[in-house]
Amino acid sequence: MNAHQTNDKYFKILLDSSIVSKSDLDGNITCVNDNFVDTLGFAKEEIIGRNHNILRHPSTPDSVFKELWDTIKSGQVFRERVLSRKKDGSDFWAETTIIPLVDDNSDTIIEFIAIRKDITEFLDIKRKMQQQQIQEDKQKVISKAKDDFLVLFTHELKTPLNTIINFSQYLYKNAGKTSLEKELKLLTQIIHNSKKMLVDVTQLLELNKLKSNKLHYNFSLFPLNQAIDEELSKHISLANEHKVNIRNYIFDKNIYIKSDFYRFSQIIANILSNAIKYSNGKVSLHVEQFKDYIELAIEDNGIGVVDKEKIFELFEQNNDNMHTREKKGTGIGLSFVKFLCKDLKIDYRVENSENLGGLKFILKVKTIGARND
């Protein structure tokens, strides 16, 4: 057997093991082999004479076919991984080689031969492996974030708990030996730290209810200033602790909103406490009135935030989001705010504060209007 016969034999083996079709210059199929029929599901009599477009997958862009035709019409071999469609509509990925066959006498293209290798199963396996790897990487990130959060949350509980234990032990050991003024001061700190712990634990538990839409709401009509004034009074101790001056700009006291008073107050509380902790001594509240809604802005003069979206995500409180600010808090509060705002249909946004230079939280709340009773 000479070299030419050997090459012909190998070429025949290659064609027999591949999915092969021939077409005329317009792309109409003139011949297919048995592998074509077995793989793509078309009988020879229903595919011969049809245009190759019958295999075209709707998600394959036009640019692929333009490149294909530009290549083979210029006499070049086209090689590409192409997504096609079988007779039953299922996907068919193939390593595709299209060869222009040239007439030896006229040196013109007379037909095209397409040789395909089915790689659908290979790509499915590869895709599943990639997805599995992505999921594993994602779980590692989540697991690490949870571990970091647990350390942070434990630290945040430990701090007030130590205060409660130490002050309680002091009062117990020195009962009747200290002044009433000192006892009241220590008891105030015990109550303050106890409430702080309760808020953190409660919000963490309620966050799961929020995510699964199992949190119940009690809607009522109430004056906006009532919720604001109550939260300001509750945060006096925290403001004093951080040496922060809170400026509350006067607005119309006769504006009413319909919402869940307790949950709305929680939103204000979380944003306000966040502003106090991250400020450099100044926090302001301002209400701007519009026709049927108000915008409540809470601003601080802190260092600001780089990624204003991530601060609302649980497990996302880290230093690269907050520049180089020291962590102060569990990171639960703003995630809690995001879900509450969604349920209460309150729009929120975060901007840089032009007035104070730090961060500016804005709540857009629909109003009922003024009441005269």
C-alpha positions as CSV (number, residue, x, y, z in Angstrom):
1,M,0.0,0.0,0.0
2,N,1.5,3.3,-1.1
3,A,1.4,6.6,0.9
4,H,-1.5,7.9,-1.1
5,Q,-3.6,4.8,-0.4
6,T,-2.6,5.0,3.3
7,N,-3.8,8.7,3.5
8,D,-7.0,7.8,1.8
9,K,-7.6,5.0,4.3
10,Y,-7.0,7.3,7.3
11,F,-9.2,10.0,5.8
12,K,-12.0,7.4,5.4
13,I,-11.6,6.3,9.0
14,L,-11.7,10.0,10.1
15,L,-14.9,10.5,8.1
16,D,-16.6,7.3,9.3
17,S,-16.0,8.3,12.9
18,S,-17.2,11.9,12.4
19,I,-20.5,13.6,11.6
20,V,-20.1,14.5,7.9
21,S,-22.2,16.4,5.5
22,K,-21.8,17.9,2.1
23,S,-23.5,21.0,0.7
24,D,-23.7,23.0,-2.5
25,L,-22.5,26.6,-2.8
26,D,-25.8,27.9,-1.3
27,G,-25.5,25.7,1.8
28,N,-28.1,23.1,0.7
29,I,-27.3,19.6,2.0
30,T,-26.4,17.1,-0.7
31,C,-25.0,14.2,1.3
32,V,-24.7,13.0,4.9
33,N,-23.2,10.0,6.5
34,D,-24.7,7.5,9.0
35,N,-23.2,9.3,12.0
36,F,-25.0,12.5,10.9
37,V,-28.4,10.6,10.9
38,D,-27.7,8.8,14.2
39,T,-26.5,11.9,16.1
40,L,-28.8,14.6,14.8
41,G,-32.0,12.5,14.4
42,F,-32.8,13.4,10.8
43,A,-33.4,10.7,8.2
44,K,-31.4,11.1,5.0
45,E,-34.5,11.6,2.9
46,E,-35.8,14.5,5.1
47,I,-32.4,16.3,5.3
48,I,-31.1,16.0,1.7
49,G,-31.9,19.1,-0.2
50,R,-32.6,21.2,3.0
51,N,-30.4,24.2,3.8
52,H,-27.9,23.9,6.6
53,N,-29.9,26.6,8.4
54,I,-32.2,23.8,9.6
55,L,-29.4,23.0,12.2
56,R,-29.0,26.6,13.3
57,H,-29.4,27.3,17.0
58,P,-31.4,30.5,17.8
59,S,-28.8,31.5,20.4
60,T,-25.9,31.3,18.0
61,P,-25.1,34.9,16.9
62,D,-25.2,36.0,13.3
63,S,-21.6,37.0,13.5
64,V,-20.6,33.3,13.7
65,F,-22.3,32.5,10.4
66,K,-21.0,35.6,8.7
67,E,-17.4,34.6,9.7
68,L,-18.2,31.1,8.5
69,W,-19.3,32.1,5.0
70,D,-16.6,34.8,4.6
71,T,-14.0,32.1,5.4
72,I,-15.2,29.2,3.2
73,K,-16.1,31.4,0.2
74,S,-12.6,32.8,0.2
75,G,-11.3,29.2,-0.1
76,Q,-10.2,29.0,3.5
77,V,-11.0,26.2,6.0
78,F,-13.4,27.2,8.8
79,R,-12.7,25.8,12.3
80,E,-14.8,26.7,15.3
81,R,-16.8,25.3,18.2
82,V,-20.5,25.8,17.1
83,L,-23.8,25.3,18.9
84,S,-26.4,23.6,16.6
85,R,-29.8,22.1,17.1
86,K,-30.9,18.5,16.7
87,K,-34.2,17.5,15.1
88,D,-35.8,17.2,18.6
89,G,-34.7,20.7,19.4
90,S,-32.0,19.7,21.9
91,D,-28.6,21.4,21.9
92,F,-25.7,19.9,19.9
93,W,-22.2,21.3,20.4
94,A,-19.6,20.3,17.8
95,E,-16.0,21.0,16.9
96,T,-16.7,22.0,13.3
97,T,-14.4,22.0,10.4
98,I,-15.8,23.1,7.0
99,I,-13.6,22.6,4.0
100,P,-14.2,24.1,0.5
101,L,-13.7,21.5,-2.2
102,V,-12.0,23.1,-5.3
103,D,-12.3,21.8,-8.9
104,D,-8.8,21.0,-10.1
105,N,-9.5,22.2,-13.6
106,S,-11.3,25.4,-13.0
107,D,-9.8,26.2,-9.6
108,T,-13.2,27.2,-8.3
109,I,-15.1,26.0,-5.3
110,I,-17.7,23.4,-6.2
111,E,-19.0,22.2,-2.8
112,F,-18.3,22.3,0.9
113,I,-17.7,19.4,3.3
114,A,-18.5,19.8,7.0
115,I,-16.8,17.5,9.5
116,R,-18.1,17.6,13.0
117,K,-17.1,16.0,16.3
118,D,-19.8,15.8,19.0
119,I,-18.5,17.5,22.2
120,T,-21.9,18.0,23.9
121,E,-21.4,15.5,26.6
122,F,-17.8,16.7,27.2
123,L,-19.0,20.3,27.6
124,D,-21.9,19.2,29.9
125,I,-19.4,17.5,32.1
126,K,-17.0,20.4,32.0
127,R,-19.8,22.9,32.7
128,K,-21.0,20.8,35.7
129,M,-17.5,20.6,37.1
130,Q,-17.1,24.4,36.7
131,Q,-20.5,25.0,38.4
132,Q,-19.5,22.6,41.2
133,Q,-16.2,24.5,41.6
134,I,-18.0,27.8,41.6
135,Q,-20.4,26.6,44.3
136,E,-17.6,25.2,46.4
137,D,-15.7,28.5,46.1
138,K,-18.9,30.4,47.0
139,Q,-19.5,28.1,50.0
140,K,-15.9,28.7,51.2
141,V,-16.4,32.5,50.9
142,I,-19.7,32.2,52.8
143,S,-18.3,29.9,55.4
144,K,-15.4,32.3,56.0
145,A,-17.7,35.2,56.1
146,K,-19.9,33.5,58.7
147,D,-16.9,32.6,60.8
148,D,-15.7,36.2,60.7
149,F,-19.2,37.4,61.5
150,L,-19.5,34.9,64.4
151,V,-16.2,36.3,65.8
152,L,-17.4,39.8,65.4
153,F,-20.9,39.1,66.8
154,T,-19.5,37.2,69.7
155,H,-17.1,40.2,70.5
156,E,-20.0,42.6,70.3
157,L,-22.1,40.5,72.7
158,K,-19.1,39.9,75.0
159,T,-18.4,43.7,75.5
160,P,-21.8,44.6,76.9
161,L,-22.1,41.3,78.7
162,N,-18.8,42.0,80.5
163,T,-20.1,45.4,81.5
164,I,-23.3,43.9,82.9
165,I,-21.5,41.2,84.8
166,N,-18.8,43.5,86.2
167,F,-21.2,46.3,87.3
168,S,-23.7,43.8,88.7
169,Q,-20.9,42.1,90.8
170,Y,-19.7,45.5,92.0
171,L,-23.2,46.5,93.1
172,Y,-23.7,43.1,94.8
173,K,-20.4,43.2,96.7
174,N,-20.8,46.9,97.6
175,A,-24.4,47.0,98.5
176,G,-25.1,49.8,100.9
177,K,-21.5,51.0,100.6
178,T,-21.7,53.2,97.5
179,S,-23.6,56.4,97.0
180,L,-27.1,56.3,95.4
181,E,-25.8,58.5,92.5
182,K,-23.1,55.9,91.7
183,E,-25.5,53.0,92.0
184,L,-27.9,54.7,89.6
185,K,-25.1,55.4,87.1
186,L,-24.0,51.8,87.1
187,L,-27.6,50.5,86.8
188,T,-28.1,52.9,83.9
189,Q,-25.1,51.3,82.2
190,I,-26.4,47.8,82.9
191,I,-29.8,48.6,81.4
192,H,-28.2,50.3,78.4
193,N,-25.9,47.3,77.6
194,S,-28.7,44.8,78.3
195,K,-30.9,46.6,75.7
196,K,-28.0,46.7,73.2
197,M,-27.6,42.9,73.5
198,L,-31.3,42.3,73.2
199,V,-31.5,44.5,70.0
200,D,-28.6,42.6,68.4
201,V,-29.9,39.1,69.2
202,T,-33.5,40.0,68.3
203,Q,-32.5,41.5,64.9
204,L,-30.4,38.5,64.1
205,L,-33.3,36.2,64.8
206,E,-35.9,38.4,63.0
207,L,-33.6,38.6,60.0
208,N,-34.3,35.0,59.2
209,K,-38.0,35.7,59.4
210,L,-37.6,38.7,57.1
211,K,-35.8,36.6,54.5
212,S,-38.5,34.0,54.5
213,N,-41.4,36.6,54.6
214,K,-42.6,35.4,58.0
215,L,-42.4,38.7,59.8
216,H,-45.8,40.1,60.7
217,Y,-46.6,43.8,60.6
218,N,-49.1,46.0,62.4
219,F,-49.9,49.1,60.3
220,S,-51.3,52.2,61.8
221,L,-51.4,56.0,61.2
222,F,-48.9,57.9,63.3
223,P,-47.1,61.3,63.3
224,L,-43.6,61.1,61.7
225,N,-42.1,63.3,64.5
226,Q,-43.2,60.8,67.1
227,A,-41.0,58.0,65.7
228,I,-38.1,60.4,65.2
229,D,-38.3,62.0,68.6
230,E,-38.5,58.7,70.4
231,E,-35.4,57.3,68.7
232,L,-33.5,60.5,69.3
233,S,-34.2,60.2,73.0
234,K,-33.2,56.5,73.1
235,H,-29.9,57.3,71.4
236,I,-28.8,60.2,73.8
237,S,-26.7,57.7,75.8
238,L,-25.0,56.3,72.7
239,A,-24.3,59.8,71.4
240,N,-22.8,60.9,74.7
241,E,-20.7,57.8,74.8
242,H,-19.2,58.6,71.3
243,K,-19.2,62.4,72.0
244,V,-21.5,63.1,69.1
245,N,-23.7,66.2,68.7
246,I,-27.0,65.4,67.0
247,R,-28.7,68.2,65.2
248,N,-32.4,67.7,64.5
249,Y,-33.8,70.2,62.1
250,I,-37.3,71.3,62.8
251,F,-40.1,70.2,60.4
252,D,-43.8,70.2,60.2
253,K,-45.0,68.2,63.3
254,N,-48.4,67.5,61.7
255,I,-47.2,65.0,59.0
256,Y,-48.6,61.5,59.3
257,I,-47.5,58.3,57.7
258,K,-49.2,54.9,57.6
259,S,-46.7,52.1,58.5
260,D,-45.7,49.8,61.2
261,F,-44.6,52.1,64.0
262,Y,-42.3,49.6,65.7
263,R,-40.6,48.5,62.5
264,F,-40.3,52.0,61.1
265,S,-38.7,53.0,64.4
266,Q,-36.2,50.1,64.0
267,I,-35.2,51.5,60.6
268,I,-34.5,54.9,62.0
269,A,-32.7,53.4,65.0
270,N,-30.3,51.3,62.9
271,I,-29.4,54.1,60.6
272,L,-29.1,56.6,63.4
273,S,-26.9,54.3,65.6
274,N,-24.7,53.6,62.5
275,A,-24.3,57.3,61.9
276,I,-23.3,57.9,65.5
277,K,-20.8,55.1,65.7
278,Y,-19.1,56.1,62.4
279,S,-19.2,59.9,62.8
280,N,-16.5,62.2,63.9
281,G,-18.7,64.1,66.3
282,K,-21.6,65.4,64.1
283,V,-24.9,63.8,63.0
284,S,-27.9,65.6,61.6
285,L,-31.5,64.7,60.8
286,H,-33.4,66.6,58.2
287,V,-36.9,66.1,56.7
288,E,-37.7,67.5,53.3
289,Q,-41.4,67.7,52.4
290,F,-42.9,67.0,49.0
291,K,-46.5,66.7,47.8
292,D,-47.3,63.2,48.9
293,Y,-44.0,62.0,50.4
294,I,-41.1,63.1,52.6
295,E,-37.4,62.4,52.5
296,L,-35.8,61.8,55.9
297,A,-32.0,62.3,55.6
298,I,-29.6,61.1,58.4
299,E,-26.0,62.4,57.8
300,D,-22.7,62.1,59.6
301,N,-19.3,63.6,59.2
302,G,-17.4,60.3,59.2
303,I,-15.0,59.0,56.7
304,G,-17.7,57.6,54.4
305,V,-18.1,54.3,52.5
306,V,-16.5,53.0,49.4
307,D,-19.1,50.3,48.3
308,K,-22.5,51.7,49.2
309,E,-24.4,48.6,48.1
310,K,-22.4,46.0,50.1
311,I,-23.0,47.7,53.4
312,F,-26.6,46.4,53.3
313,E,-25.5,42.8,52.8
314,L,-25.1,40.5,55.8
315,F,-21.5,39.1,56.2
316,E,-20.2,42.0,54.1
317,Q,-19.0,44.4,56.8
318,N,-15.2,44.6,56.2
319,N,-12.5,47.2,56.1
320,D,-12.3,47.6,52.3
321,N,-15.9,48.7,52.3
322,M,-15.4,51.2,55.1
323,H,-12.0,52.5,54.0
324,T,-9.9,51.8,57.1
325,R,-12.5,52.4,59.7
326,E,-12.5,50.3,62.8
327,K,-15.3,47.8,63.0
328,K,-18.0,49.1,65.4
329,G,-21.1,46.8,65.4
330,T,-22.2,43.5,64.1
331,G,-23.2,44.5,60.6
332,I,-26.7,43.2,61.1
333,G,-28.5,46.5,61.3
334,L,-28.2,47.7,57.7
335,S,-29.1,44.3,56.3
336,F,-32.2,44.5,58.6
337,V,-33.0,48.0,57.2
338,K,-32.9,46.7,53.6
339,F,-35.4,44.0,54.2
340,L,-37.7,46.1,56.4
341,C,-37.7,48.9,53.7
342,K,-38.7,46.4,51.1
343,D,-41.6,45.0,53.1
344,L,-42.8,48.5,54.2
345,K,-42.4,49.9,50.7
346,I,-39.9,52.5,51.8
347,D,-37.4,53.6,49.2
348,Y,-33.8,54.2,50.5
349,R,-30.6,55.3,49.0
350,V,-27.1,56.2,50.2
351,E,-25.1,59.2,49.1
352,N,-22.0,61.1,50.1
353,S,-23.0,63.9,52.5
354,E,-22.4,67.3,50.9
355,N,-23.2,69.1,54.2
356,L,-21.1,67.0,56.6
357,G,-18.7,65.1,54.4
358,G,-19.6,61.6,55.5
359,L,-22.5,59.4,54.6
360,K,-26.0,60.3,54.0
361,F,-28.9,57.8,54.3
362,I,-32.2,58.9,52.7
363,L,-35.6,57.3,53.4
364,K,-38.4,58.2,51.0
365,V,-41.7,57.7,52.8
366,K,-45.2,58.2,51.5
367,T,-47.3,60.6,53.7
368,I,-51.0,60.7,54.4
369,G,-51.0,64.4,55.0
370,A,-51.7,66.7,57.9
371,R,-54.3,66.0,60.5
372,N,-56.1,68.8,62.3
373,D,-57.7,66.9,65.2
